[in-house]
């Protein structure tokens, strides 16, 4: 990957706080921290927020520079609580998040510093670590309508924002999923979001323990809480978008479910026939290579 080098001297004293959240993944954390340490922008403080892991981090911590701050939460509170705690502890004018199983490209921070301009938040493209597939949009800004199209514009590891803005609009700790989408919807409702159209982080899409993989084995009654982010913004995004996205949430892994009829019935109850059938047909078309959502 060829990345255009940015000059760091335009931001001689601007401190950026890298907040790395972790839970029971000490083996992956070391690689995440290393990707921050090799950033071409020099003024970065690193805060690791451990969401009360049940595994030992001593060996990993012994390999980290003494400047890295490690904070262990008193109880397991979820990724949103860990990120908000990181923001409270941050000293930087800007804050950037990194999940422990992802990695930043060396020019990530300097690129987003140049891109954010006067906006409160900046997103970026990514590359899937396991396959090399690029997820980059040819855009300079992200609008509310783009976020209604789909959730996957940018993961949390690509979020770069002013600390003051995140203090005003923190992560919603009541949500068990779609926390990044919820945060971006709230920012986009106030104006456009800056976007760096480069793959600035490696997103891990492996089969290790993470929320996306856990969804595949969730029972239908567990899926109800996964609609809470959509319900929260139902009026803002409109009924059609709500039903379309709810169908996608419920039926996302329908081909891998054992009792498919149960999930389809639940989807029919939640969003009706039109949106249920429309989503199922779209999956068939994509499988046959006849269309792409």
C-alpha positions in Angstrom: 0.0 0.0 0.0 1.4 3.4 -1.0 0.5 6.2 1.4 1.2 9.8 0.8 3.5 11.1 3.6 2.1 14.0 5.6 4.3 16.6 7.3 4.0 16.5 11.1 5.5 20.0 11.7 2.1 21.6 11.0 1.0 20.3 14.4 4.1 20.8 16.6 2.5 20.5 20.0 -0.9 19.0 19.4 -1.3 16.0 21.7 -3.3 13.0 20.5 -4.5 10.4 23.0 -4.7 6.8 21.7 -7.3 4.8 23.7 -6.9 1.1 23.3 -9.7 -1.0 24.9 -9.0 -4.6 25.7 -10.6 -7.7 27.3 -9.0 -11.1 27.6 -6.8 -10.5 24.5 -3.3 -9.9 25.9 -1.7 -11.7 23.0 -3.3 -9.3 20.5 -2.8 -6.1 22.5 1.0 -6.0 22.0 0.5 -5.7 18.2 -2.1 -3.0 18.6 0.2 -0.9 20.9 3.2 -1.4 18.5 1.1 0.0 15.6 0.7 3.2 17.7 4.3 3.4 18.7 5.4 3.4 15.0 3.1 6.3 14.0 4.8 9.0 11.9 3.2 11.6 14.2 5.2 11.8 17.4 3.0 13.5 19.9 0.8 10.6 21.1 0.0 9.4 24.6 -1.3 5.8 24.9 -3.9 4.7 27.4 -5.0 1.1 27.6 -8.3 0.5 29.3 -8.7 -3.1 30.4 -12.4 -4.0 30.9 -11.7 -6.2 34.0 -10.1 -9.1 32.1 -10.1 -12.5 33.7 -6.8 -13.4 32.0 -3.3 -12.2 33.0 -1.7 -9.3 31.2 1.6 -9.2 33.2 3.8 -10.7 30.4 2.4 -8.3 27.8 2.7 -5.2 30.1 6.3 -6.0 30.8 7.1 -5.6 27.1 5.5 -2.1 26.9 7.2 1.3 27.3 6.8 2.8 30.8 5.0 5.8 29.2 2.0 3.6 28.3 -0.8 4.0 30.9 -2.6 0.8 31.8 -6.0 1.2 33.6 -8.0 -1.8 34.7 -11.7 -1.2 35.3 -13.1 -2.3 38.7 -15.7 -4.4 37.0 -16.5 -5.7 33.5 -18.6 -2.8 32.1 -18.5 -3.2 28.3 -16.5 -1.5 25.5 -18.5 1.7 25.7 -17.7 2.3 29.4 -14.1 1.5 28.7 -13.9 4.0 25.9 -15.6 6.7 27.9 -13.2 6.1 30.8 -10.4 6.5 28.4 -11.8 9.9 27.2 -12.1 11.0 30.9 -8.4 10.1 31.4 -7.1 11.6 28.2 -5.0 14.6 28.1 -4.9 15.1 24.3 -6.8 17.7 22.3 -7.8 14.8 20.0 -8.7 11.2 20.9 -8.3 8.2 18.6 -9.7 4.7 19.4 -8.1 1.3 18.7 -9.6 -2.1 19.4 -7.0 -4.5 20.7 -7.4 -6.9 17.8 -6.9 -4.1 15.1 -3.8 -2.2 14.1 -3.2 1.3 12.7 -1.2 2.1 9.6 1.8 4.3 10.3 0.3 7.4 8.8 -3.1 7.2 10.4 -2.9 9.9 13.0 -1.1 12.5 10.8 -3.5 11.9 7.9 -6.5 12.4 10.1 -5.0 15.5 11.7 -4.8 16.9 8.2 -8.3 15.8 7.3 -10.4 16.8 10.3 -10.1 20.5 9.7 -12.7 22.4 11.7 -15.0 19.4 12.2 -15.4 17.5 15.5 -14.8 14.0 14.1 -13.0 12.2 11.3 -13.3 8.7 10.0 -11.2 6.7 7.5 -11.1 3.6 5.4 -9.7 0.3 6.4 -8.3 -3.0 5.2 -9.4 -6.4 6.4 -6.3 -8.0 7.9 -7.1 -11.6 7.0 -8.0 -11.1 3.3 -6.5 -7.8 2.3 -9.8 -6.5 1.1 -10.1 -2.7 1.1 -13.0 -0.9 2.7 -12.6 2.7 1.4 -15.2 5.1 0.2 -14.4 7.7 -2.4 -15.7 10.5 -0.2 -14.4 13.6 1.6 -17.3 13.7 4.1 -19.8 11.3 5.6 -23.4 12.5 5.8 -26.4 11.2 7.8 -27.9 9.6 4.6 -24.7 7.6 4.1 -25.0 6.2 7.6 -28.5 5.2 6.9 -27.3 3.1 3.9 -25.3 0.7 6.0 -23.3 0.5 9.2 -19.9 -0.5 7.8 -18.5 2.9 6.8 -15.9 2.9 9.6 -15.3 0.9 12.7 -14.3 2.3 16.1 -10.6 1.9 15.3 -11.0 4.6 12.6 -12.7 7.1 14.9 -10.6 10.3 15.5 -12.3 13.2 17.3 -11.9 16.2 19.5 -11.8 15.2 23.1 -14.3 18.0 24.0 -16.8 16.8 21.4 -16.6 13.2 22.8 -17.2 14.6 26.3 -20.4 16.2 25.0 -21.4 13.1 23.0 -20.0 10.0 24.7 -20.5 6.4 23.8 -23.9 5.1 24.9 -23.1 2.6 27.6 -26.6 1.1 27.5 -26.1 -0.3 24.0 -24.7 -3.8 23.6 -24.0 -3.3 19.9 -23.9 -0.7 17.1 -22.2 1.7 19.5 -20.1 3.2 16.8 -23.0 3.7 14.5 -25.0 5.3 17.3 -22.2 7.7 18.0 -21.8 8.6 14.3 -25.5 9.1 13.8 -25.5 11.7 16.7 -22.5 13.5 15.2 -23.9 13.4 11.6 -27.3 14.8 12.8 -25.3 18.0 13.7 -23.4 18.2 10.4 -21.0 16.3 8.1 -18.2 14.1 9.3 -14.7 14.4 7.8 -13.4 11.3 6.0 -9.9 10.3 5.0 -10.3 8.1 1.9 -7.4 5.8 2.7 -7.1 2.4 4.4 -5.6 3.7 7.6 -6.2 0.7 9.9 -6.2 -3.1 9.7 -9.6 -4.5 10.8 -9.5 -8.0 12.2 -12.3 -10.2 10.8 -11.1 -13.4 12.2 -12.9 -16.2 14.1 -11.6 -15.2 17.5 -13.8 -14.1 20.4 -15.6 -10.9 19.3 -19.1 -9.5 19.2 -19.7 -10.2 15.5 -18.8 -13.8 15.9 -21.0 -14.1 19.0 -24.0 -12.9 17.0 -23.9 -16.0 14.8 -24.9 -18.2 17.7 -27.3 -15.9 19.4 -30.8 -17.2 20.1 -33.7 -15.2 18.6 -34.7 -13.8 22.0 -31.1 -12.4 22.4 -31.4 -10.5 19.2 -34.0 -8.2 20.6 -31.4 -6.1 22.5 -29.5 -5.7 19.2 -32.3 -3.5 17.9 -32.0 -1.0 20.7 -29.6 1.4 18.7 -32.1 1.4 15.8 -35.0 2.0 18.2 -33.2 4.9 19.7 -33.0 6.7 16.4 -36.2 5.3 14.8 -37.8 8.8 14.4 -34.6 10.4 13.1 -33.8 7.7 10.5 -37.5 7.2 9.4 -39.7 4.2 9.5 -38.5 2.7 6.2 -34.9 2.9 7.1 -35.6 1.5 10.6 -37.4 -1.5 9.2 -34.8 -2.2 6.5 -31.9 -2.0 8.9 -33.8 -4.1 11.6 -34.3 -6.8 9.0 -30.6 -6.8 8.2 -29.8 -7.1 11.9 -32.1 -10.0 12.5 -31.4 -11.9 9.4 -27.7 -11.1 8.9 -26.5 -14.7 9.5 -29.7 -16.5 8.5 -27.8 -18.9 6.1 -25.8 -20.1 9.1 -28.8 -20.6 11.5 -30.1 -24.0 12.3 -33.7 -23.0 12.9 -34.1 -20.5 10.1 -37.9 -20.4 10.3 -37.7 -19.0 13.9 -35.6 -16.0 12.9 -37.7 -15.4 9.8 -40.9 -15.5 11.9 -39.4 -13.0 14.4 -38.3 -10.7 11.6 -41.9 -10.8 10.1 -43.2 -9.8 13.5 -40.8 -6.9 13.9 -40.7 -5.4 10.4 -43.4 -7.0 8.3 -43.5 -9.0 5.1 -42.1 -6.5 2.6 -38.8 -5.8 4.5 -38.3 -9.4 5.5 -38.8 -10.7 1.9 -36.7 -7.8 0.5 -33.8 -8.6 2.7 -33.9 -12.4 2.0 -34.1 -11.7 -1.8 -31.1 -9.4 -1.6 -29.1 -12.1 0.1 -30.0 -14.6 -2.6 -29.0 -12.1 -5.3 -25.7 -11.4 -3.7 -25.1 -15.2 -3.3 -25.7 -15.6 -7.0 -23.6 -12.6 -7.9 -26.6 -10.8 -9.4 -26.6 -7.6 -7.3 -24.9 -5.9 -4.4 -26.6 -3.9 -1.7 
